Amino acid sequence: MATYFEMGGYAWFVWPAYAFSAAIMVGLVVTSLTALRRDRKILDALEAANPRRAMRREAAAAATANSEEATSDA
C-alpha cells in the first residue's frame, strides 16, 4: 500500500496534481451553482414584471408533460 502512495517516487508530483484537479472541479461546481441561482433570480424578476412570460413557460411545460404522457401510454 505504501508503494501505491509513493507512486514510484513521483508522489511529490502526482498528489499535488490530483489536489489541484480536485480544487478546479470543486470550483467549477460552486461557480455553476452560483450562476444557476443568479439566473433563477433574474428569471423570477422578469416573470414578476411580465406575467404573460410565466404563463407561456407554464403552458410549454404542460404541453411537454402532456406529450410525454401520450407517448408513455402508447
ZALUMLUM-359098 format. One record per atom (N, C-alpha, C): z, y, x; atom name; chain. Coordinates in nm, 3 decimals. Each point is the difference from the previous one (the first is absolute). Example, Ala and Ser with C-alpha at 12.3 -4.5 7.8 and 13.67 -1.06 7.14 Angstrom:
BEGIN
REC	0.780	-0.569	1.319	N	A
REC	0.000	0.119	-0.089	CA	A
REC	0.000	0.120	0.090	C	A
REC	-0.072	0.105	-0.035	N	A
REC	0.006	0.119	0.082	CA	A
REC	0.073	0.109	-0.077	C	A
This chain:
BEGIN
REC	0.000	-0.119	0.082	N	A
REC	0.000	0.119	-0.082	CA	A
REC	0.000	0.126	0.087	C	A
REC	0.073	-0.005	0.108	N	A
REC	0.006	0.117	0.090	CA	A
REC	-0.136	0.027	0.060	C	A
REC	-0.078	-0.104	0.024	N	A
REC	-0.133	0.022	0.058	CA	A
REC	-0.091	0.071	-0.099	C	A
REC	0.022	-0.027	-0.128	N	A
REC	-0.077	0.070	-0.102	CA	A
REC	0.028	0.150	0.005	C	A
REC	0.129	0.035	0.006	N	A
REC	0.039	0.141	0.001	CA	A
REC	-0.037	0.069	0.131	C	A
REC	-0.014	-0.077	0.106	N	A
REC	-0.043	0.058	0.128	CA	A
REC	-0.151	0.025	0.002	C	A
REC	-0.073	-0.069	-0.086	N	A
REC	-0.145	0.017	-0.014	CA	A
REC	-0.073	-0.018	0.133	C	A
REC	0.043	-0.098	0.076	N	A
REC	-0.069	-0.029	0.126	CA	A
REC	0.009	0.114	0.100	C	A
REC	0.107	0.078	-0.006	N	A
REC	0.016	0.111	0.091	CA	A
REC	-0.056	0.131	-0.052	C	A
REC	-0.062	-0.001	-0.115	N	A
REC	-0.061	0.121	-0.057	CA	A
REC	0.082	0.060	-0.114	C	A
REC	0.125	-0.041	-0.012	N	A
REC	0.084	0.046	-0.111	CA	A
REC	0.016	0.151	-0.001	C	A
REC	0.005	0.063	0.117	N	A
REC	0.017	0.146	0.008	CA	A
REC	-0.120	0.074	-0.058	C	A
REC	-0.112	-0.068	-0.011	N	A
REC	-0.119	0.062	-0.060	CA	A
REC	-0.019	-0.043	-0.145	C	A
REC	0.031	-0.126	-0.027	N	A
REC	-0.027	-0.056	-0.133	CA	A
REC	0.098	0.053	-0.105	C	A
REC	0.131	-0.006	0.026	N	A
REC	0.097	0.040	-0.101	CA	A
REC	-0.009	0.147	-0.037	C	A
REC	-0.017	0.091	0.095	N	A
REC	-0.020	0.140	-0.043	CA	A
REC	-0.128	0.019	-0.082	C	A
REC	-0.102	-0.078	0.032	N	A
REC	-0.124	0.010	-0.079	CA	A
REC	0.024	-0.047	-0.143	C	A
REC	0.078	-0.107	-0.017	N	A
REC	0.035	-0.046	-0.134	CA	A
REC	0.082	0.106	-0.073	C	A
REC	0.097	0.060	0.069	N	A
REC	0.084	0.102	-0.062	CA	A
REC	-0.083	0.122	-0.040	C	A
REC	-0.091	0.041	0.086	N	A
REC	-0.087	0.114	-0.031	CA	A
REC	-0.086	-0.030	-0.122	C	A
REC	-0.057	-0.120	-0.005	N	A
REC	-0.084	-0.038	-0.114	CA	A
REC	0.081	-0.003	-0.129	C	A
REC	0.120	-0.055	0.007	N	A
REC	0.086	-0.005	-0.120	CA	A
REC	0.035	0.141	-0.046	C	A
REC	0.028	0.089	0.095	N	A
REC	0.034	0.139	-0.037	CA	A
REC	-0.118	0.069	-0.068	C	A
REC	-0.119	-0.024	0.050	N	A
REC	-0.121	0.057	-0.061	CA	A
REC	-0.018	-0.054	-0.142	C	A
REC	0.020	-0.130	-0.019	N	A
REC	-0.015	-0.060	-0.133	CA	A
REC	0.102	0.059	-0.099	C	A
REC	0.123	0.014	0.044	N	A
REC	0.103	0.059	-0.087	CA	A
REC	-0.036	0.144	-0.033	C	A
REC	-0.048	0.073	0.100	N	A
REC	-0.042	0.138	-0.024	CA	A
REC	-0.113	0.009	-0.101	C	A
REC	-0.094	-0.092	0.006	N	A
REC	-0.111	-0.001	-0.096	CA	A
REC	0.050	-0.027	-0.141	C	A
REC	0.093	-0.092	-0.015	N	A
REC	0.054	-0.031	-0.132	CA	A
REC	0.075	0.122	-0.056	C	A
REC	0.083	0.062	0.082	N	A
REC	0.077	0.117	-0.044	CA	A
REC	-0.096	0.113	-0.039	C	A
REC	-0.100	0.025	0.082	N	A
REC	-0.097	0.106	-0.028	CA	A
REC	-0.076	-0.029	-0.130	C	A
REC	-0.040	-0.124	-0.019	N	A
REC	-0.073	-0.037	-0.122	CA	A
REC	0.086	0.018	-0.124	C	A
REC	0.124	-0.044	0.006	N	A
REC	0.088	0.014	-0.117	CA	A
REC	0.031	0.147	-0.029	C	A
REC	0.017	0.079	0.104	N	A
REC	0.024	0.143	-0.019	CA	A
REC	-0.120	0.067	-0.067	C	A
REC	-0.119	-0.033	0.047	N	A
REC	-0.121	0.057	-0.058	CA	A
REC	-0.018	-0.046	-0.145	C	A
REC	0.034	-0.124	-0.028	N	A
REC	-0.011	-0.051	-0.137	CA	A
REC	0.093	0.077	-0.094	C	A
REC	0.123	0.020	0.043	N	A
REC	0.095	0.076	-0.083	CA	A
REC	-0.048	0.143	-0.021	C	A
REC	-0.051	0.062	0.106	N	A
REC	-0.048	0.138	-0.011	CA	A
REC	-0.118	0.007	-0.097	C	A
REC	-0.092	-0.094	0.011	N	A
REC	-0.117	0.002	-0.087	CA	A
REC	0.037	-0.028	-0.145	C	A
REC	0.099	-0.084	-0.022	N	A
REC	0.045	-0.024	-0.138	CA	A
REC	0.061	0.125	-0.061	C	A
REC	0.075	0.075	0.081	N	A
REC	0.058	0.125	-0.050	CA	A
REC	-0.110	0.100	-0.035	C	A
REC	-0.102	0.007	0.084	N	A
REC	-0.113	0.089	-0.028	CA	A
REC	-0.071	-0.043	-0.128	C	A
REC	-0.022	-0.130	-0.015	N	A
REC	-0.066	-0.051	-0.120	CA	A
REC	0.083	0.029	-0.125	C	A
REC	0.130	-0.020	0.009	N	A
REC	0.086	0.031	-0.115	CA	A
REC	-0.006	0.147	-0.037	C	A
REC	-0.004	0.087	0.101	N	A
REC	-0.010	0.144	-0.028	CA	A
REC	-0.134	0.033	-0.064	C	A
REC	-0.107	-0.059	0.047	N	A
REC	-0.132	0.024	-0.059	CA	A
REC	-0.006	-0.050	-0.144	C	A
REC	0.058	-0.118	-0.024	N	A
REC	-0.002	-0.053	-0.136	CA	A
REC	0.088	0.083	-0.093	C	A
REC	0.108	0.055	0.050	N	A
REC	0.084	0.086	-0.084	CA	A
REC	-0.073	0.130	-0.034	C	A
REC	-0.082	0.048	0.092	N	A
REC	-0.075	0.123	-0.024	CA	A
REC	-0.118	-0.023	-0.094	C	A
REC	-0.054	-0.120	-0.001	N	A
REC	-0.117	-0.030	-0.082	CA	A
REC	0.022	-0.137	-0.066	C	A
REC	0.060	-0.005	-0.120	N	A
REC	0.031	-0.127	-0.065	CA	A
REC	-0.122	-0.088	-0.028	C	A
REC	-0.118	0.063	-0.017	N	A
REC	-0.119	-0.081	-0.026	CA	A
REC	-0.032	-0.091	0.118	C	A
REC	0.032	0.047	0.121	N	A
REC	-0.023	-0.080	0.120	CA	A
REC	0.082	-0.129	-0.007	C	A
REC	0.126	0.010	-0.040	N	A
REC	0.086	-0.117	-0.012	CA	A
REC	-0.051	-0.093	-0.108	C	A
REC	-0.047	0.057	-0.112	N	A
REC	-0.050	-0.083	-0.109	CA	A
REC	-0.123	-0.079	0.044	C	A
REC	-0.089	0.064	0.080	N	A
REC	-0.119	-0.070	0.048	CA	A
REC	0.039	-0.116	0.091	C	A
REC	0.099	0.023	0.087	N	A
REC	0.042	-0.105	0.090	CA	A
REC	0.064	-0.115	-0.077	C	A
REC	0.082	0.032	-0.100	N	A
REC	0.063	-0.104	-0.081	CA	A
REC	-0.105	-0.078	-0.080	C	A
REC	-0.102	0.069	-0.050	N	A
REC	-0.105	-0.067	-0.075	CA	A
REC	-0.079	-0.095	0.091	C	A
REC	-0.025	0.043	0.123	N	A
REC	-0.072	-0.085	0.095	CA	A
REC	0.084	-0.123	0.035	C	A
REC	0.131	0.019	0.016	N	A
REC	0.088	-0.113	0.031	CA	A
REC	0.005	-0.098	-0.117	C	A
REC	0.002	0.053	-0.123	N	A
REC	0.003	-0.086	-0.118	CA	A
REC	-0.131	-0.077	-0.012	C	A
REC	-0.111	0.065	0.029	N	A
REC	-0.129	-0.068	-0.007	CA	A
REC	-0.008	-0.110	0.103	C	A
REC	0.052	0.023	0.117	N	A
REC	0.001	-0.102	0.104	CA	A
REC	0.087	-0.117	-0.041	C	A
REC	0.116	0.029	-0.058	N	A
REC	0.090	-0.106	-0.044	CA	A
REC	-0.065	-0.082	-0.111	C	A
REC	-0.070	0.068	-0.092	N	A
REC	-0.067	-0.072	-0.108	CA	A
REC	-0.111	-0.089	0.053	C	A
REC	-0.074	0.048	0.098	N	A
REC	-0.109	-0.082	0.055	CA	A
REC	0.056	-0.118	0.078	C	A
REC	0.114	0.018	0.065	N	A
REC	0.062	-0.112	0.072	CA	A
REC	0.051	-0.106	-0.099	C	A
REC	0.055	0.046	-0.113	N	A
REC	0.046	-0.095	-0.102	CA	A
REC	-0.117	-0.077	-0.058	C	A
REC	-0.112	0.068	-0.021	N	A
REC	-0.118	-0.066	-0.058	CA	A
REC	-0.054	-0.105	0.097	C	A
REC	0.000	0.027	0.128	N	A
REC	-0.053	-0.096	0.096	CA	A
REC	0.098	-0.115	0.020	C	A
REC	0.130	0.022	-0.016	N	A
REC	0.095	-0.109	0.018	CA	A
REC	0.001	-0.093	-0.122	C	A
REC	-0.040	0.054	-0.117	N	A
REC	-0.006	-0.084	-0.121	CA	A
REC	-0.120	-0.091	0.000	C	A
REC	-0.104	0.035	0.073	N	A
REC	-0.124	-0.078	-0.003	CA	A
REC	0.012	-0.130	0.071	C	A
